[in-house]
């Protein structure tokens, strides 16, 4: 039996073979990057090279990249760190209803520690209205945090328009770009953000490594305290092999991006056509044209997404949404978009990756259609 076709790349990606080789070699670089001797200097230089590659991917300066254990830590550092750094000016933060839990939870935590959080809604395609952000701003607003590309429905927000408004008012902006890197162009210069989050395992690096872009001059206090690594913002001895893996992943993503984006979009659209042709009443959720090129969120009529995936699990590995929401019966993003409960229940997220072939698309379509027919 062949392994199930993997269509859950938004949950995590296979580690790129070239990255595996880099990480394996990096395990031999055992020196502590903070040590002054030759072994430490070798490790420090390797981390610096990886930092430069991550910076190049997002058009930042190397010194603006802080390595973390992943996107969750980076989001906590960005939101809690900036909130407390700006607390003397105000304690009001604006965010959206479709944020990842690693943004929503720190915002909720702040609401229990003297801050006020305003959460704005989305339209039927999952887009945050810039005007809604403007309407939510107050004299004491110090930060706006809005996701860049949504992990479940793939909608991409107009972050540049939001930051243009924020900058005129002296408000910090943060975006969670964990799903964007390696799939669509990602430039902090174009987006205009002060803080941006990356997750290595979402685009070919090992799990347990991420990064936070911190624009030069952005006020930020650490969430963790200890030694002075990562400009004092993320204490702890650096995970050199994982960081080097992220650096190699960033280098490869920068080289591959133009062609990969086109290939992902073509195969995603092929999957959508095949399924809509075969299943009457199938509904596409999110932005039908301008979303992530690899993400297809669809609702199967007359069945639940969970039952459909269970019926096809020998052939297809996919999910009903974010792995962080895997056991929830409510789909927050779809509900926020105003979709009826039956459409929410029938939703499945199919997310493609660099390894997804046309044959995979055809075989996955056949398996999903067969499973739907057996349940409907």
Secondary structure, DSSP 8 states (H G I E B T S, - for coil): ----EE-BTTT-----HHHHHHHHHHTT--S-TT-SSHHHHHHHHHHHHHHHHHHHHHT--GGGEEEESSHHHHHHHHHHHHHHHTTTT--EEEEETT--HHHHHHHHHHHTTT-EEEEE-B-TTS-B-HHHHHHH--TTEEEEE--SB-TTT--B--HHHHHHHHHHTT-EEEEE-TTTTTTS---HHHH--SEEEEEGGGTTS-SS-EEEEE-TT-----SS-SS-TGGGTS-S---HHHHHHHHHHHHHHHHHHHHHHHHHHHHHHHHHHHHHHHSTT-EEES-TTTS-TTEEEEE-TTS-HHHHHHHTTTTEE-BSS-GGGTT-SS-HHHHHTT--HHHHHTEEEEE--TT--HHHHHHHHHHHHHHHHHH-
